[in-house]
Amino acid sequence: MQKFVYLIILAIVLLMFKAFFLDSYLEERARENNVSEEVSKESNQTVNIEKNITTKTHPKSFEDQMNDTPLDRLGNSIADKIEKKL
């Protein structure tokens, strides 16, 4: 019976430790990690913006995009095979 009481007391002490110390410590660490991630994201964004500025490509026209669909490519290949047989 005494072991059971000691286990309950130990569980209560561990819960109190978690509530008062561990949660605040983990929250503080999470904030530090978020700040460092934001800084790294900002630096990555500036690098990506510079890459986009230097490698700017012209978008395809709507007709070019429509002719480049997989279904059109399949149709073209089928048409080529039919023409070869005729």
N, CA, C and O atoms as a GROMACS GRO file, in nm:
protein
  344
    1MET      N    1   0.082  -0.119   0.000
    1MET     CA    2   0.000   0.000   0.000
    1MET      C    3   0.087   0.126   0.000
    1MET      O    4   0.053   0.225  -0.065
    2GLN      N    5   0.198   0.121   0.073
    2GLN     CA    6   0.285   0.239   0.078
    2GLN      C    7   0.346   0.267  -0.059
    2GLN      O    8   0.362   0.384  -0.096
    3LYS      N    9   0.380   0.163  -0.134
    3LYS     CA   10   0.436   0.183  -0.267
    3LYS      C   11   0.336   0.256  -0.357
    3LYS      O   12   0.374   0.343  -0.435
    4PHE      N   13   0.211   0.221  -0.345
    4PHE     CA   14   0.107   0.285  -0.423
    4PHE      C   15   0.098   0.433  -0.390
    4PHE      O   16   0.086   0.516  -0.480
    5VAL      N   17   0.103   0.467  -0.264
    5VAL     CA   18   0.097   0.607  -0.220
    5VAL      C   19   0.219   0.682  -0.271
    5VAL      O   20   0.208   0.797  -0.316
    6TYR      N   21   0.337   0.619  -0.264
    6TYR     CA   22   0.458   0.684  -0.313
    6TYR      C   23   0.451   0.708  -0.464
    6TYR      O   24   0.497   0.811  -0.513
    7LEU      N   25   0.393   0.613  -0.538
    7LEU     CA   26   0.376   0.632  -0.682
    7LEU      C   27   0.284   0.750  -0.714
    7LEU      O   28   0.311   0.827  -0.805
    8ILE      N   29   0.176   0.763  -0.639
    8ILE     CA   30   0.084   0.875  -0.659
    8ILE      C   31   0.153   1.006  -0.627
    8ILE      O   32   0.137   1.104  -0.700
    9ILE      N   33   0.228   1.011  -0.518
    9ILE     CA   34   0.301   1.133  -0.481
    9ILE      C   35   0.404   1.167  -0.588
    9ILE      O   36   0.418   1.283  -0.626
   10LEU      N   37   0.476   1.066  -0.638
   10LEU     CA   38   0.574   1.088  -0.743
   10LEU      C   39   0.507   1.142  -0.870
   10LEU      O   40   0.559   1.232  -0.935
   11ALA      N   41   0.391   1.086  -0.906
   11ALA     CA   42   0.319   1.133  -1.024
   11ALA      C   43   0.277   1.278  -1.007
   11ALA      O   44   0.288   1.357  -1.101
   12ILE      N   45   0.229   1.315  -0.890
   12ILE     CA   46   0.189   1.454  -0.864
   12ILE      C   47   0.308   1.546  -0.873
   12ILE      O   48   0.298   1.655  -0.930
   13VAL      N   49   0.421   1.505  -0.818
   13VAL     CA   50   0.543   1.588  -0.823
   13VAL      C   51   0.589   1.604  -0.968
   13VAL      O   52   0.626   1.714  -1.008
   14LEU      N   53   0.587   1.498  -1.045
   14LEU     CA   54   0.627   1.507  -1.185
   14LEU      C   55   0.534   1.598  -1.265
   14LEU      O   56   0.580   1.676  -1.349
   15LEU      N   57   0.404   1.590  -1.240
   15LEU     CA   58   0.309   1.680  -1.307
   15LEU      C   59   0.333   1.825  -1.271
   15LEU      O   60   0.324   1.913  -1.356
   16MET      N   61   0.364   1.851  -1.144
   16MET     CA   62   0.393   1.988  -1.101
   16MET      C   63   0.521   2.038  -1.167
   16MET      O   64   0.528   2.153  -1.211
   17PHE      N   65   0.623   1.953  -1.173
   17PHE     CA   66   0.748   1.991  -1.239
   17PHE      C   67   0.723   2.026  -1.386
   17PHE      O   68   0.772   2.126  -1.437
   18LYS      N   69   0.646   1.941  -1.451
   18LYS     CA   70   0.613   1.967  -1.590
   18LYS      C   71   0.537   2.098  -1.606
   18LYS      O   72   0.568   2.178  -1.695
   19ALA      N   73   0.439   2.120  -1.521
   19ALA     CA   74   0.355   2.239  -1.533
   19ALA      C   75   0.434   2.367  -1.507
   19ALA      O   76   0.414   2.466  -1.577
   20PHE      N   77   0.522   2.366  -1.410
   20PHE     CA   78   0.591   2.490  -1.373
   20PHE      C   79   0.720   2.514  -1.449
   20PHE      O   80   0.753   2.630  -1.477
   21PHE      N   81   0.794   2.410  -1.483
   21PHE     CA   82   0.925   2.432  -1.541
   21PHE      C   83   0.938   2.383  -1.685
   21PHE      O   84   0.985   2.457  -1.771
   22LEU      N   85   0.898   2.262  -1.711
   22LEU     CA   86   0.921   2.202  -1.841
   22LEU      C   87   0.844   2.273  -1.952
   22LEU      O   88   0.900   2.298  -2.058
   23ASP      N   89   0.719   2.306  -1.930
   23ASP     CA   90   0.639   2.374  -2.033
   23ASP      C   91   0.697   2.510  -2.069
   23ASP      O   92   0.704   2.545  -2.187
   24SER      N   93   0.739   2.587  -1.969
   24SER     CA   94   0.796   2.719  -1.998
   24SER      C   95   0.929   2.705  -2.071
   24SER      O   96   0.959   2.784  -2.161
   25TYR      N   97   1.008   2.606  -2.034
   25TYR     CA   98   1.135   2.583  -2.102
   25TYR      C   99   1.113   2.545  -2.248
   25TYR      O  100   1.179   2.599  -2.337
   26LEU      N  101   1.021   2.455  -2.274
   26LEU     CA  102   0.995   2.413  -2.411
   26LEU      C  103   0.935   2.528  -2.494
   26LEU      O  104   0.967   2.541  -2.612
   27GLU      N  105   0.851   2.608  -2.433
   27GLU     CA  106   0.794   2.722  -2.504
   27GLU      C  107   0.902   2.823  -2.541
   27GLU      O  108   0.899   2.880  -2.650
   28GLU      N  109   0.996   2.844  -2.452
   28GLU     CA  110   1.107   2.936  -2.479
   28GLU      C  111   1.193   2.884  -2.593
   28GLU      O  112   1.233   2.961  -2.681
   29ARG      N  113   1.221   2.756  -2.594
   29ARG     CA  114   1.301   2.695  -2.701
   29ARG      C  115   1.227   2.706  -2.834
   29ARG      O  116   1.289   2.731  -2.938
   30ALA      N  117   1.097   2.686  -2.832
   30ALA     CA  118   1.018   2.695  -2.955
   30ALA      C  119   1.023   2.837  -3.012
   30ALA      O  120   1.034   2.855  -3.134
   31ARG      N  121   1.015   2.936  -2.926
   31ARG     CA  122   1.024   3.075  -2.972
   31ARG      C  123   1.160   3.102  -3.035
   31ARG      O  124   1.168   3.168  -3.139
   32GLU      N  125   1.267   3.053  -2.973
   32GLU     CA  126   1.400   3.074  -3.029
   32GLU      C  127   1.414   3.008  -3.165
   32GLU      O  128   1.473   3.065  -3.256
   33ASN      N  129   1.359   2.888  -3.178
   33ASN     CA  130   1.365   2.818  -3.307
   33ASN      C  131   1.285   2.891  -3.413
   33ASN      O  132   1.327   2.899  -3.529
   34ASN      N  133   1.169   2.946  -3.376
   34ASN     CA  134   1.087   3.019  -3.472
   34ASN      C  135   1.158   3.143  -3.522
   34ASN      O  136   1.151   3.176  -3.640
   35VAL      N  137   1.227   3.212  -3.432
   35VAL     CA  138   1.299   3.333  -3.472
   35VAL      C  139   1.410   3.297  -3.569
   35VAL      O  140   1.429   3.366  -3.669
   36SER      N  141   1.483   3.191  -3.540
   36SER     CA  142   1.592   3.153  -3.629
   36SER      C  143   1.538   3.104  -3.763
   36SER      O  144   1.602   3.127  -3.866
   37GLU      N  145   1.423   3.036  -3.765
   37GLU     CA  146   1.363   2.992  -3.890
   37GLU      C  147   1.315   3.111  -3.972
   37GLU      O  148   1.329   3.112  -4.094
   38GLU      N  149   1.260   3.212  -3.906
   38GLU     CA  150   1.214   3.330  -3.979
   38GLU      C  151   1.331   3.401  -4.044
   38GLU      O  152   1.321   3.448  -4.157
   39VAL      N  153   1.442   3.410  -3.973
   39VAL     CA  154   1.560   3.476  -4.028
   39VAL      C  155   1.610   3.398  -4.149
   39VAL      O  156   1.645   3.457  -4.251
   40SER      N  157   1.615   3.266  -4.138
   40SER     CA  158   1.663   3.186  -4.251
   40SER      C  159   1.565   3.194  -4.368
   40SER      O  160   1.608   3.197  -4.483
   41LYS      N  161   1.434   3.198  -4.341
   41LYS     CA  162   1.335   3.210  -4.449
   41LYS      C  163   1.351   3.343  -4.520
   41LYS      O  164   1.342   3.349  -4.643
   42GLU      N  165   1.375   3.451  -4.444
   42GLU     CA  166   1.392   3.582  -4.507
   42GLU      C  167   1.515   3.583  -4.596
   42GLU      O  168   1.512   3.639  -4.706
   43SER      N  169   1.624   3.523  -4.551
   43SER     CA  170   1.744   3.521  -4.633
   43SER      C  171   1.721   3.436  -4.757
   43SER      O  172   1.770   3.470  -4.864
   44ASN      N  173   1.648   3.325  -4.745
   44ASN     CA  174   1.617   3.242  -4.861
   44ASN      C  175   1.528   3.316  -4.958
   44ASN      O  176   1.543   3.301  -5.080
   45GLN      N  177   1.434   3.395  -4.908
   45GLN     CA  178   1.345   3.470  -4.996
   45GLN      C  179   1.422   3.573  -5.076
   45GLN      O  180   1.394   3.593  -5.194
   46THR      N  181   1.518   3.640  -5.013
   46THR     CA  182   1.596   3.739  -5.087
   46THR      C  183   1.679   3.672  -5.194
   46THR      O  184   1.694   3.726  -5.304
   47VAL      N  185   1.733   3.553  -5.164
   47VAL     CA  186   1.809   3.480  -5.266
   47VAL      C  187   1.718   3.439  -5.379
   47VAL      O  188   1.756   3.451  -5.496
   48ASN      N  189   1.597   3.390  -5.348
   48ASN     CA  190   1.503   3.349  -5.452
   48ASN      C  191   1.459   3.467  -5.537
   48ASN      O  192   1.444   3.453  -5.658
   49ILE      N  193   1.439   3.583  -5.476
   49ILE     CA  194   1.400   3.702  -5.550
   49ILE      C  195   1.512   3.741  -5.646
   49ILE      O  196   1.486   3.777  -5.761
   50GLU      N  197   1.637   3.735  -5.599
   50GLU     CA  198   1.749   3.768  -5.687
   50GLU      C  199   1.758   3.670  -5.802
   50GLU      O  200   1.786   3.710  -5.915
   51LYS      N  201   1.734   3.542  -5.776
   51LYS     CA  202   1.737   3.443  -5.884
   51LYS      C  203   1.626   3.471  -5.984
   51LYS      O  204   1.648   3.461  -6.105
   52ASN      N  205   1.507   3.506  -5.935
   52ASN     CA  206   1.395   3.534  -6.024
   52ASN      C  207   1.422   3.656  -6.111
   52ASN      O  208   1.383   3.660  -6.227
   53ILE      N  209   1.489   3.754  -6.055
   53ILE     CA  210   1.519   3.875  -6.132
   53ILE      C  211   1.621   3.844  -6.242
   53ILE      O  212   1.608   3.892  -6.354
   54THR      N  213   1.721   3.762  -6.208
   54THR     CA  214   1.824   3.736  -6.307
   54THR      C  215   1.780   3.636  -6.412
   54THR      O  216   1.824   3.645  -6.527
   55THR      N  217   1.694   3.541  -6.378
   55THR     CA  218   1.652   3.439  -6.474
   55THR      C  219   1.505   3.456  -6.508
   55THR      O  220   1.426   3.362  -6.491
   56LYS      N  221   1.469   3.571  -6.555
   56LYS     CA  222   1.330   3.598  -6.589
   56LYS      C  223   1.301   3.541  -6.727
   56LYS      O  224   1.371   3.573  -6.824
   57THR      N  225   1.199   3.457  -6.736
   57THR     CA  226   1.163   3.398  -6.865
   57THR      C  227   1.029   3.455  -6.909
   57THR      O  228   0.947   3.498  -6.828
   58HIS      N  229   1.009   3.452  -7.039
   58HIS     CA  230   0.883   3.500  -7.093
   58HIS      C  231   0.782   3.386  -7.087
   58HIS      O  232   0.813   3.274  -7.128
   59PRO      N  233   0.662   3.413  -7.038
   59PRO     CA  234   0.562   3.306  -7.033
   59PRO      C  235   0.515   3.270  -7.172
   59PRO      O  236   0.514   3.353  -7.263
   60LYS      N  237   0.476   3.145  -7.188
   60LYS     CA  238   0.424   3.100  -7.318
   60LYS      C  239   0.288   3.163  -7.342
   60LYS      O  240   0.215   3.195  -7.249
   61SER      N  241   0.257   3.180  -7.469
   61SER     CA  242   0.125   3.233  -7.502
   61SER      C  243   0.022   3.124  -7.474
   61SER      O  244   0.057   3.007  -7.456
   62PHE      N  245  -0.103   3.161  -7.472
   62PHE     CA  246  -0.210   3.067  -7.440
   62PHE      C  247  -0.217   2.956  -7.544
   62PHE      O  248  -0.239   2.840  -7.508
   63GLU      N  249  -0.199   2.990  -7.671
   63GLU     CA  250  -0.205   2.889  -7.777
   63GLU      C  251  -0.091   2.790  -7.764
   63GLU      O  252  -0.110   2.670  -7.785
   64ASP      N  253   0.029   2.838  -7.730
   64ASP     CA  254   0.142   2.747  -7.712
   64ASP      C  255   0.118   2.652  -7.595
   64ASP      O  256   0.152   2.534  -7.601
   65GLN      N  257   0.059   2.704  -7.489
   65GLN     CA  258   0.030   2.620  -7.373
   65GLN      C  259  -0.074   2.515  -7.408
   65GLN      O  260  -0.064   2.401  -7.362
   66MET      N  261  -0.173   2.550  -7.488
   66MET     CA  262  -0.278   2.456  -7.522
   66MET      C  263  -0.227   2.348  -7.618
   66MET      O  264  -0.276   2.235  -7.615
   67ASN      N  265  -0.130   2.380  -7.703
   67ASN     CA  266  -0.075   2.282  -7.797
   67ASN      C  267   0.025   2.189  -7.729
   67ASN      O  268   0.064   2.087  -7.787
   68ASP      N  269   0.066   2.222  -7.610
   68ASP     CA  270   0.169   2.145  -7.542
   68ASP      C  271   0.110   2.053  -7.435
   68ASP      O  272   0.183   2.004  -7.349
   69THR      N  273  -0.021   2.030  -7.439
   69THR     CA  274  -0.081   1.943  -7.339
   69THR      C  275  -0.052   1.797  -7.373
   69THR      O  276  -0.030   1.764  -7.489
   70PRO      N  277  -0.051   1.710  -7.273
   70PRO     CA  278  -0.023   1.568  -7.300
   70PRO      C  279  -0.123   1.504  -7.397
   70PRO      O  280  -0.085   1.419  -7.478
   71LEU      N  281  -0.247   1.546  -7.391
   71LEU     CA  282  -0.347   1.489  -7.482
   71LEU      C  283  -0.317   1.527  -7.626
   71LEU      O  284  -0.332   1.445  -7.717
   72ASP      N  285  -0.273   1.651  -7.649
   72ASP     CA  286  -0.237   1.693  -7.784
   72ASP      C  287  -0.114   1.618  -7.833
   72ASP      O  288  -0.108   1.579  -7.950
   73ARG      N  289  -0.016   1.597  -7.745
   73ARG     CA  290   0.102   1.521  -7.785
   73ARG      C  291   0.066   1.378  -7.821
   73ARG      O  292   0.118   1.323  -7.918
   74LEU      N  293  -0.024   1.319  -7.745
   74LEU     CA  294  -0.070   1.183  -7.774
   74LEU      C  295  -0.143   1.180  -7.908
   74LEU      O  296  -0.121   1.090  -7.990
   75GLY      N  297  -0.229   1.278  -7.930
   75GLY     CA  298  -0.301   1.285  -8.058
   75GLY      C  299  -0.206   1.302  -8.174
   75GLY      O  300  -0.226   1.241  -8.279
   76ASN      N  301  -0.104   1.383  -8.158
   76ASN     CA  302  -0.006   1.403  -8.265
   76ASN      C  303   0.070   1.274  -8.294
   76ASN      O  304   0.096   1.242  -8.410
   77SER      N  305   0.106   1.201  -8.189
   77SER     CA  306   0.181   1.077  -8.212
   77SER      C  307   0.092   0.973  -8.280
   77SER      O  308   0.139   0.898  -8.366
   78ILE      N  309  -0.036   0.968  -8.243
   78ILE     CA  310  -0.128   0.874  -8.308
   78ILE      C  311  -0.147   0.913  -8.454
   78ILE      O  312  -0.150   0.827  -8.542
   79ALA      N  313  -0.160   1.042  -8.480
   79ALA     CA  314  -0.177   1.088  -8.618
   79ALA      C  315  -0.053   1.056  -8.702
   79ALA      O  316  -0.065   1.019  -8.818
   80ASP      N  317   0.064   1.070  -8.642
   80ASP     CA  318   0.187   1.037  -8.716
   80ASP      C  319   0.192   0.887  -8.750
   80ASP      O  320   0.233   0.851  -8.860
   81LYS      N  321   0.150   0.802  -8.658
   81LYS     CA  322   0.150   0.658  -8.684
   81LYS      C  323   0.050   0.621  -8.792
   81LYS      O  324   0.077   0.534  -8.875
   82ILE      N  325  -0.065   0.687  -8.792
   82ILE     CA  326  -0.167   0.660  -8.895
   82ILE      C  327  -0.116   0.705  -9.032
   82ILE      O  328  -0.138   0.635  -9.131
   83GLU      N  329  -0.050   0.819  -9.039
   83GLU     CA  330   0.003   0.868  -9.166
   83GLU      C  331   0.109   0.776  -9.221
   83GLU      O  332   0.120   0.757  -9.342
   84LYS      N  333   0.190   0.718  -9.131
   84LYS     CA  334   0.294   0.625  -9.178
   84LYS      C  335   0.234   0.499  -9.237
   84LYS      O  336   0.289   0.444  -9.333
   85LYS      N  337   0.122   0.452  -9.184
   85LYS     CA  338   0.058   0.331  -9.235
   85LYS      C  339  -0.010   0.356  -9.368
   85LYS      O  340  -0.022   0.264  -9.449
   86LEU      N  341  -0.055   0.479  -9.394
   86LEU     CA  342  -0.125   0.508  -9.519
   86LEU      C  343  -0.023   0.530  -9.624
   86LEU      O  344  -0.058   0.557  -9.739
   0.00000   0.00000   0.00000
